Amino acid sequence: MNIVLFDDYAWQHLLPLTFTKPVSEIRVGILTITQKWEKYLNTKVSFQTKDYLSKKYPLVLSEDVLFINGKIIPNKELLNKIHSLQINSGIKHKDTLLAYRSGSSSCLNINECIQKSEEVSIPFISINHVWDIFSKNGDAIKQDFQLLTIGRKSSPLSKSNTIIGDEKDVFIEEGAIVEAVILNTKSGPIYIGKDAEIMEGSVVRGPFALGEHSSLKLSTKVYGPTTIGPHSKVGGEINNSVIFGYSNKAHDGFLGNSVIGEWCNLGADTNNSNLKNNYGTVKLYSYADGKMNDTGLQFCGLIMADHSKCGINTMFNTGTVVGVGANIFGGGFPPTHIPSYSWGGSEGIEVYRFDKMMETANRVYARRELKMTEEEKQILKKIFDDTRN
């Protein structure tokens, strides 16, 4: 049986983060949603997503395909129900198709399959909006922590560290370095990935996840629930935020209730507001609706898509959304919606030339001894062309 993770209407609501990826490639908790399904199902998956993403994220079909909604985070109860599906049957929750087993080697028609599917009331975590990523990150970390550590023994923790809470809620993968750090697990577990490092003087409150080859710089302060994806460097103060991976916030400055994509860089002393002066709910720009929508949240900070960067001392207002490949700099507060491939800030924005943006991106890849693929270049060019206006 082939396993396919499909995108539904949530893909639009998760823009600009999903401009460069299917919904299931979002990191929430320790793993991406794709990695969670592959871990639970013990197999590789393929994707039904936007056409321009399909070369990097291909679709594999056969006469027996299990389609699973890519915004749904797996759990055992949901898995048991999915495993019991017969061919040409599915499960749904209200207007959301959760899974469908098809006997046809063709793409999924979501609306048709909803009509044929059984209504279920199984509890599950679903990522429908960009703010769900940090809002639901605590539960996702706890779930992933159990998945990744069950039956395993943590690497030993140096006696130079201070543990507040239960030491069994700290798991350190092979090669990780943690010295002279305060780790507080009373609010949730702490997971340190392979070859990651937490430098001296740092203070971490769980739930917290640090991806492989990532680091917390000297005296970093972290309030959970927070996730730092792989190959990232973080310093300063961070609260209830998710960094997908390959991104840096290496210096002092505050990041709170925020989501940062891949290949981003926040300059020294970059700060974001996560609370309005009037303590009201925060509005965010919606790509799906083309307007500002009320999140219903009192705390909501910065949403930044892949390949975007900002200069030193950048100040982001509450509820700022930054598209793909933007370069932000200058004094004052830039707009709360910064379109993809923007160049500038509060004093004015112009188009960031695609060739110039790619020069920077290639240098960033080279710093990690990687090279951008042709598929990735085509995706970025497609976004540039589609969002030019």
TIZA-139527 format. One line per field, with one value per residue (C-alpha): residue in one letter; x, y negated, z. Coordinates in steps of 0.05 Angstrom, whole numbers. Layout:
res <- c(A  ...) $
east <- c(X  ...) $
north <- c(Y  ...) $
up <- c(Z  ...) $
end
This chain:
res <- c(M  N  I  V  L  F  D  D  Y  A  W  Q  H  L  L  P  L  T  F  T  K  P  V  S  E  I  R  V  G  I  L  T  I  T  Q  K  W  E  K  Y  L  N  T  K  V  S  F  Q  T  K  D  Y  L  S  K  K  Y  P  L  V  L  S  E  D  V  L  F  I  N  G  K  I  I  P  N  K  E  L  L  N  K  I  H  S  L  Q  I  N  S  G  I  K  H  K  D  T  L  L  A  Y  R  S  G  S  S  S  C  L  N  I  N  E  C  I  Q  K  S  E  E  V  S  I  P  F  I  S  I  N  H  V  W  D  I  F  S  K  N  G  D  A  I  K  Q  D  F  Q  L  L  T  I  G  R  K  S  S  P  L  S  K  S  N  T  I  I  G  D  E  K  D  V  F  I  E  E  G  A  I  V  E  A  V  I  L  N  T  K  S  G  P  I  Y  I  G  K  D  A  E  I  M  E  G  S  V  V  R  G  P  F  A  L  G  E  H  S  S  L  K  L  S  T  K  V  Y  G  P  T  T  I  G  P  H  S  K  V  G  G  E  I  N  N  S  V  I  F  G  Y  S  N  K  A  H  D  G  F  L  G  N  S  V  I  G  E  W  C  N  L  G  A  D  T  N  N  S  N  L  K  N  N  Y  G  T  V  K  L  Y  S  Y  A  D  G  K  M  N  D  T  G  L  Q  F  C  G  L  I  M  A  D  H  S  K  C  G  I  N  T  M  F  N  T  G  T  V  V  G  V  G  A  N  I  F  G  G  G  F  P  P  T  H  I  P  S  Y  S  W  G  G  S  E  G  I  E  V  Y  R  F  D  K  M  M  E  T  A  N  R  V  Y  A  R  R  E  L  K  M  T  E  E  E  K  Q  I  L  K  K  I  F  D  D  T  R  N) $
east <- c(0  26  20  6  1  -47  -58  -128  -153  -105  -47  -73  -84  -13  18  70  103  75  96  157  130  70  34  63  134  118  156  114  139  206  192  159  89  119  171  118  76  138  159  90  79  151  152  167  110  96  56  -5  8  12  38  98  121  112  182  214  155  132  68  70  5  -16  -79  -80  -65  -76  -86  -75  -87  -19  -43  -62  -12  -16  -34  -46  -122  -123  -74  -116  -177  -136  -107  -178  -200  -223  -212  -256  -272  -248  -256  -273  -286  -339  -314  -243  -223  -174  -157  -182  -161  -168  -168  -153  -86  -110  -106  -152  -216  -225  -298  -321  -284  -314  -384  -362  -327  -348  -353  -307  -296  -224  -182  -124  -80  -91  -49  -99  -69  2  -9  -28  45  68  1  0  75  75  28  66  134  107  78  143  185  149  152  227  251  207  251  315  367  391  464  491  482  544  545  560  486  427  362  297  244  252  316  281  245  312  336  403  421  491  544  505  542  508  550  535  462  397  344  273  226  168  127  149  205  271  300  370  385  447  510  472  501  474  529  545  499  437  370  317  245  209  175  235  268  336  348  411  473  438  463  441  493  522  470  410  342  287  215  176  141  197  227  293  299  364  427  405  439  399  417  384  313  261  191  140  168  185  245  239  314  376  361  399  380  450  452  414  342  273  232  164  102  133  148  211  221  284  346  326  373  354  407  437  387  327  264  191  130  82  32  -6  -2  -78  -75  -125  -126  -75  -93  -50  -49  -83  -60  -123  -170  -125  -138  -122  -157  -166  -127  -165  -97  -70  1  24  91  128  114  173  176  237  299  279  329  332  388  413  365  304  239  178  110  58  30  80  79  141  138  192  260  251  309  288  331  330  302  230  177  169  98  60  55  120  108  155  218  214  276  274  234  197  224  199  200  219  226  286  315  311  383  408  366  393  465  453  417  473  524  482  477  552  566  534  569  504  481  412  377  347  278  288  309  247  202  232  226  153  139  175  134  67  75  107  47) $
north <- c(0  -69  -125  -195  -257  -306  -381  -409  -481  -490  -499  -569  -587  -567  -613  -642  -583  -534  -572  -527  -461  -416  -424  -360  -388  -438  -425  -424  -388  -355  -326  -350  -321  -280  -250  -233  -193  -158  -140  -114  -76  -53  -72  -129  -172  -214  -278  -305  -380  -439  -424  -470  -434  -363  -356  -364  -329  -275  -235  -159  -123  -50  -8  -12  -81  -107  -182  -218  -292  -325  -375  -320  -298  -222  -187  -114  -119  -153  -101  -43  -72  -85  -14  14  -23  20  0  -59  -80  -137  -177  -250  -301  -352  -382  -354  -289  -254  -193  -154  -86  -86  -27  -72  -97  -168  -232  -242  -282  -309  -332  -265  -226  -267  -244  -170  -175  -157  -213  -200  -236  -215  -270  -295  -356  -393  -450  -496  -565  -592  -608  -535  -518  -553  -547  -471  -461  -441  -381  -362  -362  -318  -269  -266  -260  -196  -170  -181  -160  -101  -41  -82  -108  -180  -197  -216  -288  -323  -339  -412  -420  -435  -397  -426  -372  -300  -281  -226  -282  -303  -262  -274  -242  -217  -270  -327  -374  -406  -439  -488  -495  -500  -453  -458  -400  -417  -443  -392  -349  -373  -338  -351  -324  -289  -331  -392  -439  -482  -529  -550  -596  -579  -570  -526  -512  -455  -434  -445  -411  -426  -393  -358  -400  -461  -504  -551  -605  -628  -649  -638  -641  -595  -592  -532  -508  -521  -482  -496  -453  -423  -462  -527  -575  -613  -664  -718  -706  -661  -644  -594  -596  -546  -551  -501  -491  -517  -586  -632  -679  -678  -741  -779  -800  -774  -725  -706  -668  -664  -616  -622  -582  -552  -590  -653  -699  -749  -803  -820  -852  -837  -840  -825  -847  -791  -833  -895  -957  -953  -879  -864  -804  -803  -806  -773  -781  -722  -701  -659  -718  -776  -815  -820  -767  -764  -706  -709  -707  -758  -735  -729  -753  -742  -693  -690  -645  -611  -650  -716  -757  -820  -868  -887  -922  -904  -915  -874  -896  -849  -802  -813  -766  -762  -725  -684  -714  -782  -826  -874  -930  -1002  -1038  -1040  -986  -955  -939  -882  -848  -844  -810  -758  -785  -852  -896  -951  -968  -1024  -1077  -1040  -973  -954  -888  -845  -824  -748  -741  -780  -740  -675  -699  -706  -639  -602  -632  -611  -539  -538  -557  -491  -454  -445  -463  -486  -436  -454  -437  -486  -541  -529  -533  -600  -628  -606  -642  -704  -706  -690  -742  -797  -844) $
up <- c(0  -19  32  5  48  15  22  31  40  99  49  32  105  122  70  66  102  52  -11  -11  17  28  94  122  116  172  236  299  361  350  280  217  205  148  195  246  197  170  240  260  195  187  113  65  40  -22  -31  -66  -66  -113  -183  -178  -115  -143  -173  -104  -69  -118  -118  -123  -140  -145  -143  -67  -39  31  28  94  108  115  168  217  270  281  346  363  364  296  268  292  255  192  192  193  129  71  -1  -23  47  91  156  165  220  199  134  140  106  152  110  51  23  -52  -101  -160  -185  -191  -151  -92  -102  -32  -39  -68  -15  42  19  23  90  161  213  272  338  351  385  343  332  267  238  202  212  219  293  307  298  361  398  392  397  470  460  397  433  489  438  397  460  478  407  400  469  488  504  495  543  542  536  605  629  655  730  712  695  742  733  760  757  735  700  661  623  593  533  501  435  418  408  441  487  548  601  658  638  678  651  680  661  707  649  598  571  540  479  454  384  357  357  383  436  492  514  585  624  584  619  587  608  574  533  488  428  398  330  308  296  325  382  437  444  511  564  519  554  528  551  526  487  437  380  345  283  256  236  270  318  370  423  465  491  457  480  452  381  326  279  223  212  177  206  253  309  336  378  432  419  434  392  420  396  327  269  229  165  136  112  150  189  243  252  320  369  326  368  356  395  414  454  433  478  488  505  449  403  346  272  218  143  110  40  33  45  22  86  160  201  276  306  372  407  455  442  369  341  276  219  170  109  79  55  88  128  169  189  258  306  264  302  282  306  336  284  227  167  122  56  20  2  35  58  113  142  168  229  253  247  178  154  187  119  81  14  -15  -48  -13  -4  48  110  144  97  35  0  -71  -107  -86  -153  -162  -185  -125  -77  -108  -100  -26  -21  -56  -8  51  24  12  85  104  47  10  -60  -80  -126  -193  -164  -107  -156  -198  -137  -115  -186  -190  -124  -149  -213  -179  -124  -164  -159) $
end
